[in-house]
Amino acid sequence: MATRPVMMERPVIHVDSATGKTDGLHRRKLRMHLGIVARDKVDVTFVNWKEVSTAQKDLIWEDIQVFELNVK
């Protein structure tokens, strides 16, 4: 008998669109996750974000979507 994969809910983070500040129980987890993603996925030799390829940005966005971002 096959078992179904367990679906975990994504942690919810509230984001104030005016200030960019986050709120919610998991905001520290998001901040730590973003630091890890930035360190692992973006080369330090890039001078600015425009130099990062669209494909790389798409991969980064997929990593960030483990959180549910509610922008107010």
PyMOL Python script that loads the backbone (N, CA, C, O; Angstrom):
from pymol import cmd

cmd.read_pdbstr("""\
ATOM      1  N   MET A   1       0.833  -1.172   0.000  1.00  0.00           N
ATOM      2  CA  MET A   1       0.000   0.000   0.000  1.00  0.00           C
ATOM      3  C   MET A   1       0.886   1.246   0.000  1.00  0.00           C
ATOM      4  O   MET A   1       1.706   1.430   0.900  1.00  0.00           O
ATOM      5  N   ALA A   2       0.719   2.088  -1.001  1.00  0.00           N
ATOM      6  CA  ALA A   2       1.538   3.287  -1.129  1.00  0.00           C
ATOM      7  C   ALA A   2       1.035   4.373  -0.175  1.00  0.00           C
ATOM      8  O   ALA A   2      -0.164   4.515   0.065  1.00  0.00           O
ATOM      9  N   THR A   3       1.986   5.124   0.354  1.00  0.00           N
ATOM     10  CA  THR A   3       1.607   6.229   1.242  1.00  0.00           C
ATOM     11  C   THR A   3       1.702   7.539   0.487  1.00  0.00           C
ATOM     12  O   THR A   3       2.532   7.696  -0.408  1.00  0.00           O
ATOM     13  N   ARG A   4       0.855   8.463   0.851  1.00  0.00           N
ATOM     14  CA  ARG A   4       0.874   9.780   0.231  1.00  0.00           C
ATOM     15  C   ARG A   4       1.922  10.653   0.891  1.00  0.00           C
ATOM     16  O   ARG A   4       2.154  10.539   2.094  1.00  0.00           O
ATOM     17  N   PRO A   5       2.558  11.525   0.120  1.00  0.00           N
ATOM     18  CA  PRO A   5       3.511  12.443   0.744  1.00  0.00           C
ATOM     19  C   PRO A   5       2.762  13.422   1.652  1.00  0.00           C
ATOM     20  O   PRO A   5       1.650  13.849   1.340  1.00  0.00           O
ATOM     21  N   VAL A   6       3.378  13.763   2.759  1.00  0.00           N
ATOM     22  CA  VAL A   6       2.772  14.696   3.697  1.00  0.00           C
ATOM     23  C   VAL A   6       2.941  16.113   3.159  1.00  0.00           C
ATOM     24  O   VAL A   6       4.053  16.547   2.859  1.00  0.00           O
ATOM     25  N   MET A   7       1.822  16.827   3.042  1.00  0.00           N
ATOM     26  CA  MET A   7       1.866  18.203   2.564  1.00  0.00           C
ATOM     27  C   MET A   7       2.007  19.134   3.765  1.00  0.00           C
ATOM     28  O   MET A   7       1.135  19.166   4.633  1.00  0.00           O
ATOM     29  N   MET A   8       3.076  19.874   3.815  1.00  0.00           N
ATOM     30  CA  MET A   8       3.291  20.809   4.906  1.00  0.00           C
ATOM     31  C   MET A   8       2.807  22.184   4.476  1.00  0.00           C
ATOM     32  O   MET A   8       2.984  22.588   3.327  1.00  0.00           O
ATOM     33  N   GLU A   9       2.202  22.888   5.404  1.00  0.00           N
ATOM     34  CA  GLU A   9       1.788  24.249   5.102  1.00  0.00           C
ATOM     35  C   GLU A   9       3.009  25.151   5.069  1.00  0.00           C
ATOM     36  O   GLU A   9       3.958  24.976   5.833  1.00  0.00           O
ATOM     37  N   ARG A  10       2.960  26.114   4.167  1.00  0.00           N
ATOM     38  CA  ARG A  10       4.055  27.070   4.100  1.00  0.00           C
ATOM     39  C   ARG A  10       3.909  28.080   5.232  1.00  0.00           C
ATOM     40  O   ARG A  10       2.801  28.547   5.493  1.00  0.00           O
ATOM     41  N   PRO A  11       5.001  28.426   5.908  1.00  0.00           N
ATOM     42  CA  PRO A  11       4.928  29.440   6.952  1.00  0.00           C
ATOM     43  C   PRO A  11       4.487  30.777   6.346  1.00  0.00           C
ATOM     44  O   PRO A  11       4.976  31.175   5.289  1.00  0.00           O
ATOM     45  N   VAL A  12       3.567  31.464   7.020  1.00  0.00           N
ATOM     46  CA  VAL A  12       3.020  32.720   6.518  1.00  0.00           C
ATOM     47  C   VAL A  12       3.822  33.891   7.077  1.00  0.00           C
ATOM     48  O   VAL A  12       4.079  33.972   8.279  1.00  0.00           O
ATOM     49  N   ILE A  13       4.211  34.794   6.184  1.00  0.00           N
ATOM     50  CA  ILE A  13       4.917  36.015   6.556  1.00  0.00           C
ATOM     51  C   ILE A  13       4.114  37.187   6.015  1.00  0.00           C
ATOM     52  O   ILE A  13       3.755  37.201   4.838  1.00  0.00           O
ATOM     53  N   HIS A  14       3.830  38.168   6.859  1.00  0.00           N
ATOM     54  CA  HIS A  14       3.125  39.371   6.432  1.00  0.00           C
ATOM     55  C   HIS A  14       4.168  40.437   6.106  1.00  0.00           C
ATOM     56  O   HIS A  14       5.082  40.681   6.894  1.00  0.00           O
ATOM     57  N   VAL A  15       4.027  41.070   4.940  1.00  0.00           N
ATOM     58  CA  VAL A  15       4.986  42.078   4.490  1.00  0.00           C
ATOM     59  C   VAL A  15       4.248  43.392   4.271  1.00  0.00           C
ATOM     60  O   VAL A  15       3.247  43.433   3.555  1.00  0.00           O
ATOM     61  N   ASP A  16       4.742  44.471   4.888  1.00  0.00           N
ATOM     62  CA  ASP A  16       4.183  45.803   4.669  1.00  0.00           C
ATOM     63  C   ASP A  16       4.790  46.343   3.378  1.00  0.00           C
ATOM     64  O   ASP A  16       6.000  46.549   3.296  1.00  0.00           O
ATOM     65  N   SER A  17       3.950  46.571   2.374  1.00  0.00           N
ATOM     66  CA  SER A  17       4.462  46.993   1.061  1.00  0.00           C
ATOM     67  C   SER A  17       5.099  48.381   1.109  1.00  0.00           C
ATOM     68  O   SER A  17       5.969  48.682   0.293  1.00  0.00           O
ATOM     69  N   ALA A  18       4.690  49.218   2.034  1.00  0.00           N
ATOM     70  CA  ALA A  18       5.239  50.576   2.123  1.00  0.00           C
ATOM     71  C   ALA A  18       6.651  50.574   2.705  1.00  0.00           C
ATOM     72  O   ALA A  18       7.520  51.316   2.248  1.00  0.00           O
ATOM     73  N   THR A  19       6.873  49.731   3.719  1.00  0.00           N
ATOM     74  CA  THR A  19       8.169  49.747   4.403  1.00  0.00           C
ATOM     75  C   THR A  19       9.041  48.541   4.084  1.00  0.00           C
ATOM     76  O   THR A  19      10.257  48.588   4.264  1.00  0.00           O
ATOM     77  N   GLY A  20       8.421  47.453   3.608  1.00  0.00           N
ATOM     78  CA  GLY A  20       9.166  46.228   3.357  1.00  0.00           C
ATOM     79  C   GLY A  20       9.407  45.416   4.621  1.00  0.00           C
ATOM     80  O   GLY A  20      10.070  44.381   4.568  1.00  0.00           O
ATOM     81  N   LYS A  21       8.882  45.864   5.755  1.00  0.00           N
ATOM     82  CA  LYS A  21       9.081  45.158   7.018  1.00  0.00           C
ATOM     83  C   LYS A  21       8.160  43.951   7.100  1.00  0.00           C
ATOM     84  O   LYS A  21       7.047  43.957   6.573  1.00  0.00           O
ATOM     85  N   THR A  22       8.648  42.918   7.773  1.00  0.00           N
ATOM     86  CA  THR A  22       7.902  41.679   7.900  1.00  0.00           C
ATOM     87  C   THR A  22       7.325  41.541   9.300  1.00  0.00           C
ATOM     88  O   THR A  22       7.815  42.135  10.260  1.00  0.00           O
ATOM     89  N   ASP A  23       6.264  40.736   9.387  1.00  0.00           N
ATOM     90  CA  ASP A  23       5.621  40.472  10.664  1.00  0.00           C
ATOM     91  C   ASP A  23       5.110  39.038  10.630  1.00  0.00           C
ATOM     92  O   ASP A  23       4.764  38.519   9.568  1.00  0.00           O
ATOM     93  N   GLY A  24       5.064  38.422  11.760  1.00  0.00           N
ATOM     94  CA  GLY A  24       4.564  37.060  11.835  1.00  0.00           C
ATOM     95  C   GLY A  24       5.517  36.182  12.624  1.00  0.00           C
ATOM     96  O   GLY A  24       6.661  36.551  12.888  1.00  0.00           O
ATOM     97  N   LEU A  25       5.022  35.019  12.992  1.00  0.00           N
ATOM     98  CA  LEU A  25       5.797  34.097  13.815  1.00  0.00           C
ATOM     99  C   LEU A  25       7.063  33.599  13.121  1.00  0.00           C
ATOM    100  O   LEU A  25       8.039  33.252  13.785  1.00  0.00           O
ATOM    101  N   HIS A  26       7.049  33.564  11.807  1.00  0.00           N
ATOM    102  CA  HIS A  26       8.151  32.949  11.063  1.00  0.00           C
ATOM    103  C   HIS A  26       9.079  33.963  10.395  1.00  0.00           C
ATOM    104  O   HIS A  26       9.865  33.590   9.525  1.00  0.00           O
ATOM    105  N   ARG A  27       9.002  35.236  10.786  1.00  0.00           N
ATOM    106  CA  ARG A  27       9.821  36.248  10.113  1.00  0.00           C
ATOM    107  C   ARG A  27      11.318  36.014  10.295  1.00  0.00           C
ATOM    108  O   ARG A  27      12.101  36.316   9.395  1.00  0.00           O
ATOM    109  N   ARG A  28      11.725  35.482  11.442  1.00  0.00           N
ATOM    110  CA  ARG A  28      13.148  35.181  11.645  1.00  0.00           C
ATOM    111  C   ARG A  28      13.598  34.041  10.748  1.00  0.00           C
ATOM    112  O   ARG A  28      14.716  34.052  10.233  1.00  0.00           O
ATOM    113  N   LYS A  29      12.718  33.048  10.561  1.00  0.00           N
ATOM    114  CA  LYS A  29      13.039  31.930   9.666  1.00  0.00           C
ATOM    115  C   LYS A  29      13.228  32.434   8.241  1.00  0.00           C
ATOM    116  O   LYS A  29      14.136  31.997   7.534  1.00  0.00           O
ATOM    117  N   LEU A  30      12.355  33.366   7.820  1.00  0.00           N
ATOM    118  CA  LEU A  30      12.484  33.933   6.478  1.00  0.00           C
ATOM    119  C   LEU A  30      13.817  34.651   6.328  1.00  0.00           C
ATOM    120  O   LEU A  30      14.519  34.461   5.335  1.00  0.00           O
ATOM    121  N   ARG A  31      14.167  35.475   7.311  1.00  0.00           N
ATOM    122  CA  ARG A  31      15.421  36.233   7.244  1.00  0.00           C
ATOM    123  C   ARG A  31      16.622  35.291   7.157  1.00  0.00           C
ATOM    124  O   ARG A  31      17.541  35.526   6.372  1.00  0.00           O
ATOM    125  N   MET A  32      16.616  34.235   7.954  1.00  0.00           N
ATOM    126  CA  MET A  32      17.717  33.275   7.908  1.00  0.00           C
ATOM    127  C   MET A  32      17.743  32.556   6.565  1.00  0.00           C
ATOM    128  O   MET A  32      18.811  32.337   5.993  1.00  0.00           O
ATOM    129  N   HIS A  33      16.573  32.190   6.065  1.00  0.00           N
ATOM    130  CA  HIS A  33      16.476  31.484   4.785  1.00  0.00           C
ATOM    131  C   HIS A  33      16.989  32.363   3.644  1.00  0.00           C
ATOM    132  O   HIS A  33      17.715  31.893   2.767  1.00  0.00           O
ATOM    133  N   LEU A  34      16.607  33.645   3.662  1.00  0.00           N
ATOM    134  CA  LEU A  34      17.071  34.563   2.614  1.00  0.00           C
ATOM    135  C   LEU A  34      18.592  34.709   2.636  1.00  0.00           C
ATOM    136  O   LEU A  34      19.226  34.786   1.584  1.00  0.00           O
ATOM    137  N   GLY A  35      19.166  34.747   3.818  1.00  0.00           N
ATOM    138  CA  GLY A  35      20.623  34.830   3.924  1.00  0.00           C
ATOM    139  C   GLY A  35      21.309  33.614   3.333  1.00  0.00           C
ATOM    140  O   GLY A  35      22.320  33.731   2.641  1.00  0.00           O
ATOM    141  N   ILE A  36      20.756  32.454   3.609  1.00  0.00           N
ATOM    142  CA  ILE A  36      21.318  31.207   3.077  1.00  0.00           C
ATOM    143  C   ILE A  36      21.180  31.171   1.564  1.00  0.00           C
ATOM    144  O   ILE A  36      22.126  30.819   0.859  1.00  0.00           O
ATOM    145  N   VAL A  37      19.999  31.534   1.062  1.00  0.00           N
ATOM    146  CA  VAL A  37      19.771  31.534  -0.388  1.00  0.00           C
ATOM    147  C   VAL A  37      20.734  32.510  -1.066  1.00  0.00           C
ATOM    148  O   VAL A  37      21.342  32.182  -2.085  1.00  0.00           O
ATOM    149  N   ALA A  38      20.868  33.702  -0.500  1.00  0.00           N
ATOM    150  CA  ALA A  38      21.772  34.696  -1.095  1.00  0.00           C
ATOM    151  C   ALA A  38      23.207  34.179  -1.112  1.00  0.00           C
ATOM    152  O   ALA A  38      23.912  34.325  -2.111  1.00  0.00           O
ATOM    153  N   ARG A  39      23.632  33.584  -0.019  1.00  0.00           N
ATOM    154  CA  ARG A  39      25.010  33.086   0.062  1.00  0.00           C
ATOM    155  C   ARG A  39      25.253  31.944  -0.918  1.00  0.00           C
ATOM    156  O   ARG A  39      26.304  31.875  -1.555  1.00  0.00           O
ATOM    157  N   ASP A  40      24.273  31.048  -1.033  1.00  0.00           N
ATOM    158  CA  ASP A  40      24.465  29.849  -1.848  1.00  0.00           C
ATOM    159  C   ASP A  40      24.157  30.038  -3.330  1.00  0.00           C
ATOM    160  O   ASP A  40      24.714  29.323  -4.163  1.00  0.00           O
ATOM    161  N   LYS A  41      23.292  30.976  -3.678  1.00  0.00           N
ATOM    162  CA  LYS A  41      22.794  31.075  -5.048  1.00  0.00           C
ATOM    163  C   LYS A  41      23.298  32.285  -5.835  1.00  0.00           C
ATOM    164  O   LYS A  41      23.200  32.302  -7.062  1.00  0.00           O
ATOM    165  N   VAL A  42      23.833  33.292  -5.153  1.00  0.00           N
ATOM    166  CA  VAL A  42      24.259  34.505  -5.853  1.00  0.00           C
ATOM    167  C   VAL A  42      25.758  34.684  -5.650  1.00  0.00           C
ATOM    168  O   VAL A  42      26.233  34.771  -4.518  1.00  0.00           O
ATOM    169  N   ASP A  43      26.489  34.737  -6.740  1.00  0.00           N
ATOM    170  CA  ASP A  43      27.934  34.905  -6.691  1.00  0.00           C
ATOM    171  C   ASP A  43      28.286  36.295  -6.178  1.00  0.00           C
ATOM    172  O   ASP A  43      27.664  37.277  -6.581  1.00  0.00           O
ATOM    173  N   VAL A  44      29.273  36.391  -5.296  1.00  0.00           N
ATOM    174  CA  VAL A  44      29.658  37.676  -4.716  1.00  0.00           C
ATOM    175  C   VAL A  44      30.312  38.619  -5.726  1.00  0.00           C
ATOM    176  O   VAL A  44      30.522  39.795  -5.431  1.00  0.00           O
ATOM    177  N   THR A  45      30.630  38.113  -6.898  1.00  0.00           N
ATOM    178  CA  THR A  45      31.280  38.976  -7.890  1.00  0.00           C
ATOM    179  C   THR A  45      30.294  39.865  -8.641  1.00  0.00           C
ATOM    180  O   THR A  45      30.713  40.765  -9.370  1.00  0.00           O
ATOM    181  N   PHE A  46      28.979  39.628  -8.475  1.00  0.00           N
ATOM    182  CA  PHE A  46      27.993  40.495  -9.118  1.00  0.00           C
ATOM    183  C   PHE A  46      28.014  41.863  -8.452  1.00  0.00           C
ATOM    184  O   PHE A  46      27.957  41.968  -7.227  1.00  0.00           O
ATOM    185  N   VAL A  47      28.095  42.905  -9.262  1.00  0.00           N
ATOM    186  CA  VAL A  47      28.104  44.266  -8.740  1.00  0.00           C
ATOM    187  C   VAL A  47      26.688  44.705  -8.365  1.00  0.00           C
ATOM    188  O   VAL A  47      26.497  45.392  -7.362  1.00  0.00           O
ATOM    189  N   ASN A  48      25.699  44.312  -9.166  1.00  0.00           N
ATOM    190  CA  ASN A  48      24.309  44.651  -8.843  1.00  0.00           C
ATOM    191  C   ASN A  48      23.378  43.538  -9.331  1.00  0.00           C
ATOM    192  O   ASN A  48      23.779  42.631 -10.060  1.00  0.00           O
ATOM    193  N   TRP A  49      22.126  43.646  -8.901  1.00  0.00           N
ATOM    194  CA  TRP A  49      21.127  42.615  -9.171  1.00  0.00           C
ATOM    195  C   TRP A  49      20.847  42.448 -10.659  1.00  0.00           C
ATOM    196  O   TRP A  49      20.474  41.357 -11.090  1.00  0.00           O
ATOM    197  N   LYS A  50      21.018  43.505 -11.455  1.00  0.00           N
ATOM    198  CA  LYS A  50      20.748  43.443 -12.891  1.00  0.00           C
ATOM    199  C   LYS A  50      21.681  42.479 -13.611  1.00  0.00           C
ATOM    200  O   LYS A  50      21.354  41.993 -14.694  1.00  0.00           O
ATOM    201  N   GLU A  51      22.832  42.199 -13.024  1.00  0.00           N
ATOM    202  CA  GLU A  51      23.786  41.276 -13.635  1.00  0.00           C
ATOM    203  C   GLU A  51      23.391  39.806 -13.458  1.00  0.00           C
ATOM    204  O   GLU A  51      23.890  38.942 -14.179  1.00  0.00           O
ATOM    205  N   VAL A  52      22.513  39.520 -12.519  1.00  0.00           N
ATOM    206  CA  VAL A  52      22.092  38.138 -12.259  1.00  0.00           C
ATOM    207  C   VAL A  52      21.134  37.710 -13.366  1.00  0.00           C
ATOM    208  O   VAL A  52      20.212  38.450 -13.710  1.00  0.00           O
ATOM    209  N   SER A  53      21.347  36.530 -13.922  1.00  0.00           N
ATOM    210  CA  SER A  53      20.519  36.060 -15.037  1.00  0.00           C
ATOM    211  C   SER A  53      19.083  35.796 -14.590  1.00  0.00           C
ATOM    212  O   SER A  53      18.822  35.522 -13.419  1.00  0.00           O
ATOM    213  N   THR A  54      18.173  35.882 -15.531  1.00  0.00           N
ATOM    214  CA  THR A  54      16.764  35.610 -15.242  1.00  0.00           C
ATOM    215  C   THR A  54      16.577  34.174 -14.767  1.00  0.00           C
ATOM    216  O   THR A  54      15.776  33.919 -13.867  1.00  0.00           O
ATOM    217  N   ALA A  55      17.296  33.249 -15.353  1.00  0.00           N
ATOM    218  CA  ALA A  55      17.200  31.844 -14.937  1.00  0.00           C
ATOM    219  C   ALA A  55      17.619  31.687 -13.478  1.00  0.00           C
ATOM    220  O   ALA A  55      16.983  30.956 -12.718  1.00  0.00           O
ATOM    221  N   GLN A  56      18.687  32.373 -13.094  1.00  0.00           N
ATOM    222  CA  GLN A  56      19.153  32.303 -11.704  1.00  0.00           C
ATOM    223  C   GLN A  56      18.140  32.937 -10.760  1.00  0.00           C
ATOM    224  O   GLN A  56      17.890  32.419  -9.671  1.00  0.00           O
ATOM    225  N   LYS A  57      17.554  34.062 -11.176  1.00  0.00           N
ATOM    226  CA  LYS A  57      16.529  34.724 -10.361  1.00  0.00           C
ATOM    227  C   LYS A  57      15.315  33.826 -10.192  1.00  0.00           C
ATOM    228  O   LYS A  57      14.710  33.807  -9.120  1.00  0.00           O
ATOM    229  N   ASP A  58      14.945  33.082 -11.227  1.00  0.00           N
ATOM    230  CA  ASP A  58      13.817  32.157 -11.142  1.00  0.00           C
ATOM    231  C   ASP A  58      14.086  31.047 -10.125  1.00  0.00           C
ATOM    232  O   ASP A  58      13.197  30.670  -9.363  1.00  0.00           O
ATOM    233  N   LEU A  59      15.314  30.528 -10.118  1.00  0.00           N
ATOM    234  CA  LEU A  59      15.684  29.497  -9.145  1.00  0.00           C
ATOM    235  C   LEU A  59      15.627  30.050  -7.715  1.00  0.00           C
ATOM    236  O   LEU A  59      15.170  29.372  -6.795  1.00  0.00           O
ATOM    237  N   ILE A  60      16.092  31.275  -7.546  1.00  0.00           N
ATOM    238  CA  ILE A  60      16.063  31.918  -6.235  1.00  0.00           C
ATOM    239  C   ILE A  60      14.622  32.109  -5.785  1.00  0.00           C
ATOM    240  O   ILE A  60      14.297  31.859  -4.625  1.00  0.00           O
ATOM    241  N   TRP A  61      13.750  32.553  -6.697  1.00  0.00           N
ATOM    242  CA  TRP A  61      12.346  32.765  -6.363  1.00  0.00           C
ATOM    243  C   TRP A  61      11.687  31.463  -5.920  1.00  0.00           C
ATOM    244  O   TRP A  61      10.890  31.464  -4.982  1.00  0.00           O
ATOM    245  N   GLU A  62      12.012  30.344  -6.589  1.00  0.00           N
ATOM    246  CA  GLU A  62      11.479  29.044  -6.188  1.00  0.00           C
ATOM    247  C   GLU A  62      11.886  28.701  -4.762  1.00  0.00           C
ATOM    248  O   GLU A  62      11.084  28.164  -3.998  1.00  0.00           O
ATOM    249  N   ASP A  63      13.129  29.007  -4.400  1.00  0.00           N
ATOM    250  CA  ASP A  63      13.605  28.750  -3.044  1.00  0.00           C
ATOM    251  C   ASP A  63      12.863  29.601  -2.016  1.00  0.00           C
ATOM    252  O   ASP A  63      12.581  29.133  -0.913  1.00  0.00           O
ATOM    253  N   ILE A  64      12.554  30.822  -2.363  1.00  0.00           N
ATOM    254  CA  ILE A  64      11.876  31.738  -1.437  1.00  0.00           C
ATOM    255  C   ILE A  64      10.427  31.325  -1.237  1.00  0.00           C
ATOM    256  O   ILE A  64       9.853  31.594  -0.183  1.00  0.00           O
ATOM    257  N   GLN A  65       9.834  30.685  -2.215  1.00  0.00           N
ATOM    258  CA  GLN A  65       8.419  30.337  -2.135  1.00  0.00           C
ATOM    259  C   GLN A  65       8.105  29.199  -1.173  1.00  0.00           C
ATOM    260  O   GLN A  65       6.972  28.720  -1.145  1.00  0.00           O
ATOM    261  N   VAL A  66       9.083  28.756  -0.383  1.00  0.00           N
ATOM    262  CA  VAL A  66       8.758  27.831   0.703  1.00  0.00           C
ATOM    263  C   VAL A  66       7.977  28.581   1.780  1.00  0.00           C
ATOM    264  O   VAL A  66       7.363  27.965   2.651  1.00  0.00           O
ATOM    265  N   PHE A  67       8.005  29.925   1.715  1.00  0.00           N
ATOM    266  CA  PHE A  67       7.219  30.783   2.599  1.00  0.00           C
ATOM    267  C   PHE A  67       6.048  31.368   1.818  1.00  0.00           C
ATOM    268  O   PHE A  67       6.141  31.588   0.611  1.00  0.00           O
ATOM    269  N   GLU A  68       4.956  31.613   2.514  1.00  0.00           N
ATOM    270  CA  GLU A  68       3.819  32.305   1.907  1.00  0.00           C
ATOM    271  C   GLU A  68       3.925  33.772   2.303  1.00  0.00           C
ATOM    272  O   GLU A  68       3.782  34.115   3.476  1.00  0.00           O
ATOM    273  N   LEU A  69       4.174  34.634   1.325  1.00  0.00           N
ATOM    274  CA  LEU A  69       4.336  36.062   1.585  1.00  0.00           C
ATOM    275  C   LEU A  69       3.028  36.775   1.333  1.00  0.00           C
ATOM    276  O   LEU A  69       2.543  36.811   0.202  1.00  0.00           O
ATOM    277  N   ASN A  70       2.452  37.344   2.380  1.00  0.00           N
ATOM    278  CA  ASN A  70       1.220  38.123   2.270  1.00  0.00           C
ATOM    279  C   ASN A  70       1.603  39.589   2.316  1.00  0.00           C
ATOM    280  O   ASN A  70       1.946  40.110   3.377  1.00  0.00           O
ATOM    281  N   VAL A  71       1.547  40.256   1.177  1.00  0.00           N
ATOM    282  CA  VAL A  71       1.932  41.665   1.095  1.00  0.00           C
ATOM    283  C   VAL A  71       0.696  42.519   1.333  1.00  0.00           C
ATOM    284  O   VAL A  71      -0.332  42.351   0.678  1.00  0.00           O
ATOM    285  N   LYS A  72       0.817  43.434   2.280  1.00  0.00           N
ATOM    286  CA  LYS A  72      -0.303  44.337   2.609  1.00  0.00           C
ATOM    287  C   LYS A  72      -0.054  45.702   2.027  1.00  0.00           C
ATOM    288  O   LYS A  72      -0.877  46.603   2.192  1.00  0.00           O
TER     289      LYS A  72
END
""", "prot")
cmd.dss("prot")
cmd.show_as("cartoon", "prot")
cmd.util.cbc("prot")
cmd.orient("prot")
